[in-house]
Amino acid sequence: MDGDFRTEFVREGGGARTNAALVLNADYRPLSYYPLSLWPWQEAVKAAVLDRVNILAEYDEVVRSPSLEIRIPSVVVLKDYVKPQKRVAFTRFNLFLRDEFCCQYCGAKGDLTFDHVVPRAAGGVTSWENVVAACQKCNLRKGSKPLRFSGLNLRKPPRQPAAGELRNIGRKFPPGHLHESWMDFLYWDAELEA
């Protein structure tokens, strides 16, 4: 399942069709923050029946089969720890996440593309260290010119992020809907009210 489907799934309203479950690793942390690790209710129920997860919180809705009645899980924790990947894949999504979905030249958000700092025409490679998120306007302005001749400056130098770094950046971009039962398991380092 892709992240867009999960976000759309959670934002829909109404009944058992849309009650997504927050999935926590065995250490009680979400498997991912962006996209938030969510399962459709059917996957959560299946994992509970197969004894692969513990249910920590439930929705009020119930699903029934001829032999079983179960409240739909809203938070589940895996019984087996899934080791997070140490290597971060070089993808368009991860690049935009590293750059916090803003142009690395002007800071604009939305309608992003990517730009080779050292142009490919000048021998620049497609790598973490040479590609940045750029808005259409800045990308066209820079074109295939070297950075020093474009009149643009980088907000921060491009580099390969660590997996934990991307996870932390992802926490800044919550989905459009966060169920109240998830809040105790997200944002552990958020400032508490006095």
Helices and strands as residue ranges (DSSP letters): H 3-11, E 21-24, E 38-39, H 41-49, E 53-64, E 69-78, H 92-98, E 112-116, G 120-122, E 131-135, H 136-142, H 147-150, H 163-170, G 180-185
